[in-house]
Structures are given as C-alpha cells and as structure tokens.
C-alpha cells in the first residue's frame, strides 16, 4: 500500500474540479493506493518523460504522478485529458 503526497499544483487543480469529479478522484484513490496498475486506472508512463505516469480517474480526468520511493507516490497534477500537453 502506497502513501500519497500532493504538490501545490495538484492541490490548486483539485480545487478547480467539480464536486462530482472530486468524489470520483477519492473513490479511485482507494484502488490506486492498493494497486497503481489496476485496469480501471489505465496507468501508463508518459512518453518522453523519465519518471512521470498518468492514470485515469474517469474518461476525462487524468492524474500525473511519480514514485518518490517504494512507499510514497507524489501526485503532481490533475485535470482533463488535455493535461498531457503540459508534460
């Protein structure tokens, strides 16, 4: 089971989500901390990035994250699918 930490960027972006999107995030994080490769998360490495990954919260919302170590994941950003253009 992983522990999560959030960047300031992530916190700000999270606050811009709707209440429903925030609830969807919270529900998916239950799966995420148990198994980042759970099929419903559609986790994959971001092309052209050494250590960044993306996972799906729903069909539109993505989180960007990386492994800090074997126990800790840093959540970098969250937004609609076009978030990938930033990375």
MILOFI-995543 format. One record per atom (N, C-alpha, C, O): residue number from 1; residue in three letters; chain; atom name; z, x negated, y. Coordinates in nm, 4 decimals. Example, Ala and Ser with C-alpha at 12.3 -4.5 7.8 and 13.67 -1.06 7.14 Angstrom:
+-----+------+-----+------+----------+----------+----------+
! seq ! type ! mol ! atom !       c3 !       c1 !       c2 !
+-----+------+-----+------+----------+----------+----------+
!   1 !  ALA !   A !    N !   0.7800 !  -1.3190 !  -0.5690 !
!   1 !  ALA !   A !   CA !   0.7800 !  -1.2300 !  -0.4500 !
!   1 !  ALA !   A !    C !   0.7800 !  -1.3200 !  -0.3300 !
!   1 !  ALA !   A !    O !   0.8465 !  -1.4236 !  -0.3319 !
!   2 !  SER !   A !    N !   0.7080 !  -1.2850 !  -0.2250 !
!   2 !  SER !   A !   CA !   0.7140 !  -1.3670 !  -0.1060 !
!   2 !  SER !   A !    C !   0.7870 !  -1.2900 !   0.0030 !
!   2 !  SER !   A !    O !   0.8039 !  -1.3409 !   0.1138 !
+-----+------+-----+------+----------+----------+----------+
***
This chain:
+-----+------+-----+------+----------+----------+----------+
! seq ! type ! mol ! atom !       c3 !       c1 !       c2 !
+-----+------+-----+------+----------+----------+----------+
!   1 !  UNK !   A !    N !   0.0000 !  -0.0839 !  -0.1179 !
!   1 !  UNK !   A !   CA !   0.0000 !   0.0000 !   0.0000 !
!   1 !  UNK !   A !    C !   0.0000 !  -0.0889 !   0.1249 !
!   1 !  UNK !   A !    O !   0.0777 !  -0.1838 !   0.1353 !
!   2 !  UNK !   A !    N !  -0.0874 !  -0.0564 !   0.2176 !
!   2 !  UNK !   A !   CA !  -0.1011 !  -0.1350 !   0.3404 !
!   2 !  UNK !   A !    C !  -0.0177 !  -0.0773 !   0.4544 !
!   2 !  UNK !   A !    O !   0.0106 !   0.0424 !   0.4593 !
!   3 !  UNK !   A !    N !   0.0199 !  -0.1648 !   0.5443 !
!   3 !  UNK !   A !   CA !   0.0795 !  -0.1240 !   0.6706 !
!   3 !  UNK !   A !    C !  -0.0318 !  -0.1279 !   0.7746 !
!   3 !  UNK !   A !    O !  -0.1266 !  -0.2054 !   0.7625 !
!   4 !  UNK !   A !    N !  -0.0194 !  -0.0436 !   0.8768 !
!   4 !  UNK !   A !   CA !  -0.1211 !  -0.0358 !   0.9806 !
!   4 !  UNK !   A !    C !  -0.0642 !  -0.0767 !   1.1156 !
!   4 !  UNK !   A !    O !   0.0517 !  -0.0503 !   1.1473 !
!   5 !  UNK !   A !    N !  -0.1488 !  -0.1415 !   1.1936 !
!   5 !  UNK !   A !   CA !  -0.1177 !  -0.1718 !   1.3324 !
!   5 !  UNK !   A !    C !  -0.2384 !  -0.1292 !   1.4153 !
!   5 !  UNK !   A !    O !  -0.3519 !  -0.1327 !   1.3678 !
!   6 !  UNK !   A !    N !  -0.2130 !  -0.0893 !   1.5383 !
!   6 !  UNK !   A !   CA !  -0.3180 !  -0.0327 !   1.6225 !
!   6 !  UNK !   A !    C !  -0.3353 !  -0.1151 !   1.7501 !
!   6 !  UNK !   A !    O !  -0.2373 !  -0.1505 !   1.8157 !
!   7 !  UNK !   A !    N !  -0.4597 !  -0.1450 !   1.7843 !
!   7 !  UNK !   A !   CA !  -0.4857 !  -0.2142 !   1.9100 !
!   7 !  UNK !   A !    C !  -0.4731 !  -0.1139 !   2.0244 !
!   7 !  UNK !   A !    O !  -0.4757 !   0.0072 !   2.0024 !
!   8 !  UNK !   A !    N !  -0.4594 !  -0.1651 !   2.1460 !
!   8 !  UNK !   A !   CA !  -0.4556 !  -0.0772 !   2.2631 !
!   8 !  UNK !   A !    C !  -0.5856 !   0.0012 !   2.2752 !
!   8 !  UNK !   A !    O !  -0.5850 !   0.1184 !   2.3129 !
!   9 !  UNK !   A !    N !  -0.6954 !  -0.0632 !   2.2435 !
!   9 !  UNK !   A !   CA !  -0.8263 !   0.0037 !   2.2467 !
!   9 !  UNK !   A !    C !  -0.8272 !   0.1235 !   2.1530 !
!   9 !  UNK !   A !    O !  -0.8752 !   0.2310 !   2.1886 !
!  10 !  UNK !   A !    N !  -0.7730 !   0.1039 !   2.0314 !
!  10 !  UNK !   A !   CA !  -0.7673 !   0.2127 !   1.9347 !
!  10 !  UNK !   A !    C !  -0.6819 !   0.3269 !   1.9879 !
!  10 !  UNK !   A !    O !  -0.7223 !   0.4429 !   1.9812 !
!  11 !  UNK !   A !    N !  -0.5653 !   0.2953 !   2.0402 !
!  11 !  UNK !   A !   CA !  -0.4735 !   0.3982 !   2.0908 !
!  11 !  UNK !   A !    C !  -0.5389 !   0.4814 !   2.2009 !
!  11 !  UNK !   A !    O !  -0.5266 !   0.6039 !   2.2027 !
!  12 !  UNK !   A !    N !  -0.6076 !   0.4147 !   2.2918 !
!  12 !  UNK !   A !   CA !  -0.6741 !   0.4853 !   2.4010 !
!  12 !  UNK !   A !    C !  -0.7843 !   0.5765 !   2.3467 !
!  12 !  UNK !   A !    O !  -0.7947 !   0.6924 !   2.3871 !
!  13 !  UNK !   A !    N !  -0.8658 !   0.5248 !   2.2558 !
!  13 !  UNK !   A !   CA !  -0.9745 !   0.6034 !   2.1974 !
!  13 !  UNK !   A !    C !  -0.9200 !   0.7211 !   2.1162 !
!  13 !  UNK !   A !    O !  -0.9761 !   0.8306 !   2.1200 !
!  14 !  UNK !   A !    N !  -0.8115 !   0.6986 !   2.0432 !
!  14 !  UNK !   A !   CA !  -0.7497 !   0.8045 !   1.9632 !
!  14 !  UNK !   A !    C !  -0.7061 !   0.9200 !   2.0521 !
!  14 !  UNK !   A !    O !  -0.7241 !   1.0364 !   2.0163 !
!  15 !  UNK !   A !    N !  -0.6490 !   0.8885 !   2.1672 !
!  15 !  UNK !   A !   CA !  -0.6031 !   0.9922 !   2.2596 !
!  15 !  UNK !   A !    C !  -0.7180 !   1.0744 !   2.3162 !
!  15 !  UNK !   A !    O !  -0.6953 !   1.1849 !   2.3657 !
!  16 !  UNK !   A !    N !  -0.8410 !   1.0234 !   2.3103 !
!  16 !  UNK !   A !   CA !  -0.9576 !   1.0962 !   2.3582 !
!  16 !  UNK !   A !    C !  -1.0170 !   1.1900 !   2.2529 !
!  16 !  UNK !   A !    O !  -1.1061 !   1.2691 !   2.2837 !
!  17 !  UNK !   A !    N !  -0.9683 !   1.1816 !   2.1295 !
!  17 !  UNK !   A !   CA !  -1.0164 !   1.2697 !   2.0237 !
!  17 !  UNK !   A !    C !  -0.9558 !   1.4091 !   2.0401 !
!  17 !  UNK !   A !    O !  -0.8516 !   1.4259 !   2.1035 !
!  18 !  UNK !   A !    N !  -1.0221 !   1.5073 !   1.9823 !
!  18 !  UNK !   A !   CA !  -0.9662 !   1.6429 !   1.9824 !
!  18 !  UNK !   A !    C !  -0.8457 !   1.6478 !   1.8886 !
!  18 !  UNK !   A !    O !  -0.8256 !   1.5578 !   1.8070 !
!  19 !  UNK !   A !    N !  -0.7670 !   1.7524 !   1.9010 !
!  19 !  UNK !   A !   CA !  -0.6511 !   1.7692 !   1.8123 !
!  19 !  UNK !   A !    C !  -0.6941 !   1.7777 !   1.6666 !
!  19 !  UNK !   A !    O !  -0.6273 !   1.7237 !   1.5784 !
!  20 !  UNK !   A !    N !  -0.8053 !   1.8453 !   1.6414 !
!  20 !  UNK !   A !   CA !  -0.8556 !   1.8567 !   1.5034 !
!  20 !  UNK !   A !    C !  -0.8967 !   1.7199 !   1.4505 !
!  20 !  UNK !   A !    O !  -0.8664 !   1.6867 !   1.3359 !
!  21 !  UNK !   A !    N !  -0.9648 !   1.6406 !   1.5315 !
!  21 !  UNK !   A !   CA !  -1.0061 !   1.5061 !   1.4893 !
!  21 !  UNK !   A !    C !  -0.8852 !   1.4167 !   1.4647 !
!  21 !  UNK !   A !    O !  -0.8855 !   1.3363 !   1.3715 !
!  22 !  UNK !   A !    N !  -0.7830 !   1.4299 !   1.5466 !
!  22 !  UNK !   A !   CA !  -0.6605 !   1.3520 !   1.5269 !
!  22 !  UNK !   A !    C !  -0.5929 !   1.3907 !   1.3952 !
!  22 !  UNK !   A !    O !  -0.5423 !   1.3045 !   1.3233 !
!  23 !  UNK !   A !    N !  -0.5923 !   1.5188 !   1.3644 !
!  23 !  UNK !   A !   CA !  -0.5344 !   1.5653 !   1.2385 !
!  23 !  UNK !   A !    C !  -0.6157 !   1.5149 !   1.1192 !
!  23 !  UNK !   A !    O !  -0.5587 !   1.4743 !   1.0179 !
!  24 !  UNK !   A !    N !  -0.7480 !   1.5173 !   1.1308 !
!  24 !  UNK !   A !   CA !  -0.8332 !   1.4640 !   1.0244 !
!  24 !  UNK !   A !    C !  -0.8035 !   1.3153 !   1.0023 !
!  24 !  UNK !   A !    O !  -0.7970 !   1.2693 !   0.8883 !
!  25 !  UNK !   A !    N !  -0.7856 !   1.2410 !   1.1113 !
!  25 !  UNK !   A !   CA !  -0.7509 !   1.0996 !   1.1012 !
!  25 !  UNK !   A !    C !  -0.6207 !   1.0823 !   1.0231 !
!  25 !  UNK !   A !    O !  -0.6135 !   1.0012 !   0.9308 !
!  26 !  UNK !   A !    N !  -0.5191 !   1.1580 !   1.0600 !
!  26 !  UNK !   A !   CA !  -0.3891 !   1.1448 !   0.9939 !
!  26 !  UNK !   A !    C !  -0.3997 !   1.1750 !   0.8446 !
!  26 !  UNK !   A !    O !  -0.3376 !   1.1073 !   0.7627 !
!  27 !  UNK !   A !    N !  -0.4772 !   1.2751 !   0.8100 !
!  27 !  UNK !   A !   CA !  -0.4948 !   1.3080 !   0.6677 !
!  27 !  UNK !   A !    C !  -0.5684 !   1.1972 !   0.5925 !
!  27 !  UNK !   A !    O !  -0.5305 !   1.1635 !   0.4804 !
!  28 !  UNK !   A !    N !  -0.6716 !   1.1410 !   0.6517 !
!  28 !  UNK !   A !   CA !  -0.7468 !   1.0333 !   0.5855 !
!  28 !  UNK !   A !    C !  -0.6641 !   0.9064 !   0.5727 !
!  28 !  UNK !   A !    O !  -0.6840 !   0.8296 !   0.4786 !
!  29 !  UNK !   A !    N !  -0.5727 !   0.8828 !   0.6645 !
!  29 !  UNK !   A !   CA !  -0.4920 !   0.7606 !   0.6586 !
!  29 !  UNK !   A !    C !  -0.4011 !   0.7596 !   0.5362 !
!  29 !  UNK !   A !    O !  -0.3619 !   0.6527 !   0.4894 !
!  30 !  UNK !   A !    N !  -0.3676 !   0.8759 !   0.4844 !
!  30 !  UNK !   A !   CA !  -0.2888 !   0.8820 !   0.3608 !
!  30 !  UNK !   A !    C !  -0.3671 !   0.8183 !   0.2459 !
!  30 !  UNK !   A !    O !  -0.3110 !   0.7452 !   0.1642 !
!  31 !  UNK !   A !    N !  -0.4966 !   0.8466 !   0.2408 !
!  31 !  UNK !   A !   CA !  -0.5834 !   0.7834 !   0.1397 !
!  31 !  UNK !   A !    C !  -0.6040 !   0.6361 !   0.1714 !
!  31 !  UNK !   A !    O !  -0.5975 !   0.5506 !   0.0830 !
!  32 !  UNK !   A !    N !  -0.6288 !   0.6077 !   0.2984 !
!  32 !  UNK !   A !   CA !  -0.6627 !   0.4740 !   0.3434 !
!  32 !  UNK !   A !    C !  -0.5551 !   0.3715 !   0.3081 !
!  32 !  UNK !   A !    O !  -0.5871 !   0.2640 !   0.2574 !
!  33 !  UNK !   A !    N !  -0.4299 !   0.4027 !   0.3338 !
!  33 !  UNK !   A !   CA !  -0.3242 !   0.3045 !   0.3077 !
!  33 !  UNK !   A !    C !  -0.3038 !   0.2795 !   0.1581 !
!  33 !  UNK !   A !    O !  -0.2529 !   0.1748 !   0.1183 !
!  34 !  UNK !   A !    N !  -0.3437 !   0.3758 !   0.0767 !
!  34 !  UNK !   A !   CA !  -0.3359 !   0.3590 !  -0.0683 !
!  34 !  UNK !   A !    C !  -0.4558 !   0.2826 !  -0.1230 !
!  34 !  UNK !   A !    O !  -0.4413 !   0.1981 !  -0.2113 !
!  35 !  UNK !   A !    N !  -0.5757 !   0.3129 !  -0.0696 !
!  35 !  UNK !   A !   CA !  -0.6978 !   0.2544 !  -0.1235 !
!  35 !  UNK !   A !    C !  -0.8074 !   0.2581 !  -0.0175 !
!  35 !  UNK !   A !    O !  -0.8722 !   0.3612 !   0.0003 !
!  36 !  UNK !   A !    N !  -0.8287 !   0.1485 !   0.0522 !
!  36 !  UNK !   A !   CA !  -0.9289 !   0.1441 !   0.1594 !
!  36 !  UNK !   A !    C !  -1.0708 !   0.1682 !   0.1065 !
!  36 !  UNK !   A !    O !  -1.1624 !   0.1954 !   0.1840 !
!  37 !  UNK !   A !    N !  -1.0882 !   0.1582 !  -0.0241 !
!  37 !  UNK !   A !   CA !  -1.2197 !   0.1801 !  -0.0845 !
!  37 !  UNK !   A !    C !  -1.2339 !   0.3189 !  -0.1474 !
!  37 !  UNK !   A !    O !  -1.3269 !   0.3422 !  -0.2246 !
!  38 !  UNK !   A !    N !  -1.1438 !   0.4100 !  -0.1156 !
!  38 !  UNK !   A !   CA !  -1.1543 !   0.5459 !  -0.1672 !
!  38 !  UNK !   A !    C !  -1.2922 !   0.6007 !  -0.1297 !
!  38 !  UNK !   A !    O !  -1.3344 !   0.5865 !  -0.0150 !
!  39 !  UNK !   A !    N !  -1.3629 !   0.6628 !  -0.2241 !
!  39 !  UNK !   A !   CA !  -1.5003 !   0.7075 !  -0.1980 !
!  39 !  UNK !   A !    C !  -1.5169 !   0.7964 !  -0.0741 !
!  39 !  UNK !   A !    O !  -1.6188 !   0.7873 !  -0.0057 !
!  40 !  UNK !   A !    N !  -1.4201 !   0.8805 !  -0.0446 !
!  40 !  UNK !   A !   CA !  -1.4356 !   0.9710 !   0.0696 !
!  40 !  UNK !   A !    C !  -1.4283 !   0.8982 !   0.2037 !
!  40 !  UNK !   A !    O !  -1.4646 !   0.9551 !   0.3066 !
!  41 !  UNK !   A !    N !  -1.3820 !   0.7736 !   0.2039 !
!  41 !  UNK !   A !   CA !  -1.3754 !   0.6945 !   0.3275 !
!  41 !  UNK !   A !    C !  -1.5073 !   0.6233 !   0.3578 !
!  41 !  UNK !   A !    O !  -1.5313 !   0.5817 !   0.4711 !
!  42 !  UNK !   A !    N !  -1.5919 !   0.6097 !   0.2570 !
!  42 !  UNK !   A !   CA !  -1.7217 !   0.5417 !   0.2717 !
!  42 !  UNK !   A !    C !  -1.7065 !   0.4074 !   0.3456 !
!  42 !  UNK !   A !    O !  -1.7814 !   0.3783 !   0.4389 !
!  43 !  UNK !   A !    N !  -1.6116 !   0.3290 !   0.3038 !
!  43 !  UNK !   A !   CA !  -1.5818 !   0.2000 !   0.3664 !
!  43 !  UNK !   A !    C !  -1.6920 !   0.0992 !   0.3380 !
!  43 !  UNK !   A !    O !  -1.7417 !   0.0886 !   0.2259 !
!  44 !  UNK !   A !    N !  -1.7289 !   0.0260 !   0.4415 !
!  44 !  UNK !   A !   CA !  -1.8252 !  -0.0829 !   0.4243 !
!  44 !  UNK !   A !    C !  -1.8059 !  -0.1865 !   0.5341 !
!  44 !  UNK !   A !    O !  -1.7526 !  -0.1582 !   0.6414 !
!  45 !  UNK !   A !    N !  -1.8505 !  -0.3053 !   0.5036 !
!  45 !  UNK !   A !   CA !  -1.8448 !  -0.4148 !   0.6004 !
!  45 !  UNK !   A !    C !  -1.9508 !  -0.3908 !   0.7076 !
!  45 !  UNK !   A !    O !  -2.0604 !  -0.3432 !   0.6776 !
!  46 !  UNK !   A !    N !  -1.9182 !  -0.4236 !   0.8316 !
!  46 !  UNK !   A !   CA !  -2.0135 !  -0.4067 !   0.9412 !
!  46 !  UNK !   A !    C !  -2.1092 !  -0.5250 !   0.9395 !
!  46 !  UNK !   A !    O !  -2.0669 !  -0.6405 !   0.9435 !
!  47 !  UNK !   A !    N !  -2.2384 !  -0.4950 !   0.9337 !
!  47 !  UNK !   A !   CA !  -2.3398 !  -0.6004 !   0.9279 !
!  47 !  UNK !   A !    C !  -2.3304 !  -0.6895 !   1.0509 !
!  47 !  UNK !   A !    O !  -2.3156 !  -0.6410 !   1.1631 !
!  48 !  UNK !   A !    N !  -2.3390 !  -0.8197 !   1.0289 !
!  48 !  UNK !   A !   CA !  -2.3360 !  -0.9157 !   1.1377 !
!  48 !  UNK !   A !    C !  -2.1960 !  -0.9509 !   1.1857 !
!  48 !  UNK !   A !    O !  -2.1802 !  -1.0309 !   1.2779 !
!  49 !  UNK !   A !    N !  -2.0941 !  -0.8918 !   1.1238 !
!  49 !  UNK !   A !   CA !  -1.9554 !  -0.9207 !   1.1597 !
!  49 !  UNK !   A !    C !  -1.8861 !  -0.9850 !   1.0403 !
!  49 !  UNK !   A !    O !  -1.9010 !  -0.9403 !   0.9266 !
!  50 !  UNK !   A !    N !  -1.8116 !  -1.0887 !   1.0675 !
!  50 !  UNK !   A !   CA !  -1.7486 !  -1.1627 !   0.9586 !
!  50 !  UNK !   A !    C !  -1.6373 !  -1.0829 !   0.8896 !
!  50 !  UNK !   A !    O !  -1.6320 !  -1.0762 !   0.7668 !
!  51 !  UNK !   A !    N !  -1.5495 !  -1.0232 !   0.9692 !
!  51 !  UNK !   A !   CA !  -1.4308 !  -0.9623 !   0.9103 !
!  51 !  UNK !   A !    C !  -1.4099 !  -0.8156 !   0.9451 !
!  51 !  UNK !   A !    O !  -1.3051 !  -0.7606 !   0.9111 !
!  52 !  UNK !   A !    N !  -1.5041 !  -0.7500 !   1.0110 !
!  52 !  UNK !   A !   CA !  -1.4852 !  -0.6112 !   1.0520 !
!  52 !  UNK !   A !    C !  -1.5437 !  -0.5139 !   0.9499 !
!  52 !  UNK !   A !    O !  -1.6493 !  -0.5374 !   0.8912 !
!  53 !  UNK !   A !    N !  -1.4710 !  -0.4041 !   0.9311 !
!  53 !  UNK !   A !   CA !  -1.5119 !  -0.2979 !   0.8401 !
!  53 !  UNK !   A !    C !  -1.5147 !  -0.1656 !   0.9154 !
!  53 !  UNK !   A !    O !  -1.4524 !  -0.1504 !   1.0204 !
!  54 !  UNK !   A !    N !  -1.5882 !  -0.0709 !   0.8594 !
!  54 !  UNK !   A !   CA !  -1.5871 !   0.0654 !   0.9114 !
!  54 !  UNK !   A !    C !  -1.5516 !   0.1596 !   0.7977 !
!  54 !  UNK !   A !    O !  -1.5861 !   0.1361 !   0.6818 !
!  55 !  UNK !   A !    N !  -1.4820 !   0.2665 !   0.8333 !
!  55 !  UNK !   A !   CA !  -1.4512 !   0.3726 !   0.7382 !
!  55 !  UNK !   A !    C !  -1.4708 !   0.5056 !   0.8095 !
!  55 !  UNK !   A !    O !  -1.4543 !   0.5155 !   0.9311 !
!  56 !  UNK !   A !    N !  -1.5061 !   0.6072 !   0.7326 !
!  56 !  UNK !   A !   CA !  -1.5323 !   0.7397 !   0.7881 !
!  56 !  UNK !   A !    C !  -1.4077 !   0.8261 !   0.7838 !
!  56 !  UNK !   A !    O !  -1.3360 !   0.8301 !   0.6838 !
!  57 !  UNK !   A !    N !  -1.3836 !   0.8945 !   0.8931 !
!  57 !  UNK !   A !   CA !  -1.2778 !   0.9950 !   0.8981 !
!  57 !  UNK !   A !    C !  -1.3374 !   1.1312 !   0.8647 !
!  57 !  UNK !   A !    O !  -1.2792 !   1.2093 !   0.7894 !
!  58 !  UNK !   A !    N !  -1.4540 !   1.1581 !   0.9218 !
!  58 !  UNK !   A !   CA !  -1.5333 !   1.2759 !   0.8873 !
!  58 !  UNK !   A !    C !  -1.6795 !   1.2334 !   0.8991 !
!  58 !  UNK !   A !    O !  -1.7076 !   1.1137 !   0.9036 !
!  59 !  UNK !   A !    N !  -1.7713 !   1.3260 !   0.9041 !
!  59 !  UNK !   A !   CA !  -1.9120 !   1.2868 !   0.9098 !
!  59 !  UNK !   A !    C !  -1.9491 !   1.2247 !   1.0443 !
!  59 !  UNK !   A !    O !  -2.0561 !   1.1651 !   1.0571 !
!  60 !  UNK !   A !    N !  -1.8637 !   1.2375 !   1.1430 !
!  60 !  UNK !   A !   CA !  -1.8943 !   1.1870 !   1.2758 !
!  60 !  UNK !   A !    C !  -1.8028 !   1.0728 !   1.3204 !
!  60 !  UNK !   A !    O !  -1.8488 !   0.9792 !   1.3858 !
!  61 !  UNK !   A !    N !  -1.6760 !   1.0791 !   1.2866 !
!  61 !  UNK !   A !   CA !  -1.5766 !   0.9831 !   1.3365 !
!  61 !  UNK !   A !    C !  -1.5657 !   0.8630 !   1.2437 !
!  61 !  UNK !   A !    O !  -1.5557 !   0.8775 !   1.1219 !
!  62 !  UNK !   A !    N !  -1.5677 !   0.7430 !   1.3041 !
!  62 !  UNK !   A !   CA !  -1.5518 !   0.6176 !   1.2300 !
!  62 !  UNK !   A !    C !  -1.4332 !   0.5388 !   1.2877 !
!  62 !  UNK !   A !    O !  -1.4025 !   0.5469 !   1.4067 !
!  63 !  UNK !   A !    N !  -1.3687 !   0.4635 !   1.2004 !
!  63 !  UNK !   A !   CA !  -1.2693 !   0.3661 !   1.2470 !
!  63 !  UNK !   A !    C !  -1.3238 !   0.2268 !   1.2178 !
!  63 !  UNK !   A !    O !  -1.3933 !   0.2044 !   1.1187 !
!  64 !  UNK !   A !    N !  -1.2908 !   0.1351 !   1.3059 !
!  64 !  UNK !   A !   CA !  -1.3250 !  -0.0064 !   1.2896 !
!  64 !  UNK !   A !    C !  -1.1933 !  -0.0798 !   1.2665 !
!  64 !  UNK !   A !    O !  -1.0950 !  -0.0570 !   1.3370 !
!  65 !  UNK !   A !    N !  -1.1928 !  -0.1678 !   1.1673 !
!  65 !  UNK !   A !   CA !  -1.0679 !  -0.2333 !   1.1303 !
!  65 !  UNK !   A !    C !  -1.0936 !  -0.3665 !   1.0611 !
!  65 !  UNK !   A !    O !  -1.2066 !  -0.3999 !   1.0253 !
!  66 !  UNK !   A !    N !  -0.9843 !  -0.4421 !   1.0434 !
!  66 !  UNK !   A !   CA !  -0.9904 !  -0.5672 !   0.9669 !
!  66 !  UNK !   A !    C !  -0.8573 !  -0.5943 !   0.8993 !
!  66 !  UNK !   A !    O !  -0.7532 !  -0.5423 !   0.9395 !
!  67 !  UNK !   A !    N !  -0.8628 !  -0.6764 !   0.7963 !
!  67 !  UNK !   A !   CA !  -0.7422 !  -0.7208 !   0.7268 !
!  67 !  UNK !   A !    C !  -0.6787 !  -0.8338 !   0.8069 !
!  67 !  UNK !   A !    O !  -0.7426 !  -0.9362 !   0.8308 !
!  68 !  UNK !   A !    N !  -0.5546 !  -0.8162 !   0.8480 !
!  68 !  UNK !   A !   CA !  -0.4792 !  -0.9239 !   0.9132 !
!  68 !  UNK !   A !    C !  -0.4258 !  -1.0190 !   0.8060 !
!  68 !  UNK !   A !    O !  -0.4286 !  -1.1411 !   0.8215 !
!  69 !  UNK !   A !    N !  -0.3773 !  -0.9597 !   0.6976 !
!  69 !  UNK !   A !   CA !  -0.3306 !  -1.0357 !   0.5818 !
!  69 !  UNK !   A !    C !  -0.3305 !  -0.9414 !   0.4615 !
!  69 !  UNK !   A !    O !  -0.3921 !  -0.8350 !   0.4673 !
!  70 !  UNK !   A !    N !  -0.2640 !  -0.9776 !   0.3549 !
!  70 !  UNK !   A !   CA !  -0.2670 !  -0.8972 !   0.2325 !
!  70 !  UNK !   A !    C !  -0.1901 !  -0.7665 !   0.2433 !
!  70 !  UNK !   A !    O !  -0.2032 !  -0.6802 !   0.1565 !
!  71 !  UNK !   A !    N !  -0.1099 !  -0.7503 !   0.3486 !
!  71 !  UNK !   A !   CA !  -0.0276 !  -0.6303 !   0.3638 !
!  71 !  UNK !   A !    C !  -0.0592 !  -0.5492 !   0.4883 !
!  71 !  UNK !   A !    O !  -0.0209 !  -0.4326 !   0.4974 !
!  72 !  UNK !   A !    N !  -0.1291 !  -0.6097 !   0.5851 !
!  72 !  UNK !   A !   CA !  -0.1464 !  -0.5467 !   0.7158 !
!  72 !  UNK !   A !    C !  -0.2939 !  -0.5302 !   0.7518 !
!  72 !  UNK !   A !    O !  -0.3739 !  -0.6228 !   0.7384 !
!  73 !  UNK !   A !    N !  -0.3273 !  -0.4101 !   0.7977 !
!  73 !  UNK !   A !   CA !  -0.4605 !  -0.3791 !   0.8486 !
!  73 !  UNK !   A !    C !  -0.4481 !  -0.3471 !   0.9968 !
!  73 !  UNK !   A !    O !  -0.3596 !  -0.2723 !   1.0381 !
!  74 !  UNK !   A !    N !  -0.5376 !  -0.4044 !   1.0761 !
!  74 !  UNK !   A !   CA !  -0.5418 !  -0.3776 !   1.2189 !
!  74 !  UNK !   A !    C !  -0.6545 !  -0.2783 !   1.2457 !
!  74 !  UNK !   A !    O !  -0.7706 !  -0.3052 !   1.2151 !
!  75 !  UNK !   A !    N !  -0.6194 !  -0.1638 !   1.3030 !
!  75 !  UNK !   A !   CA !  -0.7186 !  -0.0651 !   1.3423 !
!  75 !  UNK !   A !    C !  -0.7625 !  -0.0988 !   1.4845 !
!  75 !  UNK !   A !    O !  -0.6823 !  -0.0947 !   1.5778 !
!  76 !  UNK !   A !    N !  -0.8893 !  -0.1319 !   1.5000 !
!  76 !  UNK !   A !   CA !  -0.9442 !  -0.1838 !   1.6254 !
!  76 !  UNK !   A !    C !  -0.9942 !  -0.0725 !   1.7166 !
!  76 !  UNK !   A !    O !  -0.9702 !  -0.0755 !   1.8373 !
!  77 !  UNK !   A !    N !  -1.0639 !   0.0261 !   1.6593 !
!  77 !  UNK !   A !   CA !  -1.1286 !   0.1279 !   1.7411 !
!  77 !  UNK !   A !    C !  -1.1538 !   0.2523 !   1.6572 !
!  77 !  UNK !   A !    O !  -1.1575 !   0.2467 !   1.5343 !
!  78 !  UNK !   A !    N !  -1.1709 !   0.3643 !   1.7257 !
!  78 !  UNK !   A !   CA !  -1.2054 !   0.4905 !   1.6607 !
!  78 !  UNK !   A !    C !  -1.2929 !   0.5695 !   1.7574 !
!  78 !  UNK !   A !    O !  -1.2636 !   0.5776 !   1.8767 !
!  79 !  UNK !   A !    N !  -1.3992 !   0.6268 !   1.7056 !
!  79 !  UNK !   A !   CA !  -1.4888 !   0.7066 !   1.7895 !
!  79 !  UNK !   A !    C !  -1.5967 !   0.7687 !   1.7016 !
!  79 !  UNK !   A !    O !  -1.5964 !   0.7539 !   1.5794 !
!  80 !  UNK !   A !    N !  -1.6885 !   0.8382 !   1.7671 !
!  80 !  UNK !   A !   CA !  -1.8021 !   0.8973 !   1.6957 !
!  80 !  UNK !   A !    C !  -1.8927 !   0.7862 !   1.6444 !
!  80 !  UNK !   A !    O !  -1.8778 !   0.6704 !   1.6834 !
!  81 !  UNK !   A !    N !  -1.9848 !   0.8208 !   1.5587 !
!  81 !  UNK !   A !   CA !  -2.0656 !   0.7252 !   1.4837 !
!  81 !  UNK !   A !    C !  -2.1313 !   0.6190 !   1.5714 !
!  81 !  UNK !   A !    O !  -2.1540 !   0.5074 !   1.5246 !
!  82 !  UNK !   A !    N !  -2.1622 !   0.6502 !   1.6964 !
!  82 !  UNK !   A !   CA !  -2.2272 !   0.5518 !   1.7837 !
!  82 !  UNK !   A !    C !  -2.1349 !   0.4362 !   1.8200 !
!  82 !  UNK !   A !    O !  -2.1773 !   0.3429 !   1.8883 !
!  83 !  UNK !   A !    N !  -2.0115 !   0.4405 !   1.7765 !
!  83 !  UNK !   A !   CA !  -1.9166 !   0.3301 !   1.7951 !
!  83 !  UNK !   A !    C !  -1.9738 !   0.2000 !   1.7378 !
!  83 !  UNK !   A !    O !  -1.9443 !   0.0911 !   1.7871 !
!  84 !  UNK !   A !    N !  -2.0553 !   0.2129 !   1.6339 !
!  84 !  UNK !   A !   CA !  -2.1082 !   0.0943 !   1.5673 !
!  84 !  UNK !   A !    C !  -2.1976 !   0.0105 !   1.6596 !
!  84 !  UNK !   A !    O !  -2.2154 !  -0.1091 !   1.6365 !
!  85 !  UNK !   A !    N !  -2.2527 !   0.0714 !   1.7619 !
!  85 !  UNK !   A !   CA !  -2.3352 !  -0.0022 !   1.8571 !
!  85 !  UNK !   A !    C !  -2.2546 !  -0.1055 !   1.9347 !
!  85 !  UNK !   A !    O !  -2.3111 !  -0.2013 !   1.9876 !
!  86 !  UNK !   A !    N !  -2.1225 !  -0.0868 !   1.9419 !
!  86 !  UNK !   A !   CA !  -2.0351 !  -0.1818 !   2.0116 !
!  86 !  UNK !   A !    C !  -2.0099 !  -0.3081 !   1.9301 !
!  86 !  UNK !   A !    O !  -1.9707 !  -0.4115 !   1.9841 !
!  87 !  UNK !   A !    N !  -2.0330 !  -0.2983 !   1.7997 !
!  87 !  UNK !   A !   CA !  -1.9997 !  -0.4085 !   1.7104 !
!  87 !  UNK !   A !    C !  -2.1232 !  -0.4554 !   1.6419 !
!  87 !  UNK !   A !    O !  -2.1177 !  -0.5485 !   1.5614 !
+-----+------+-----+------+----------+----------+----------+
***
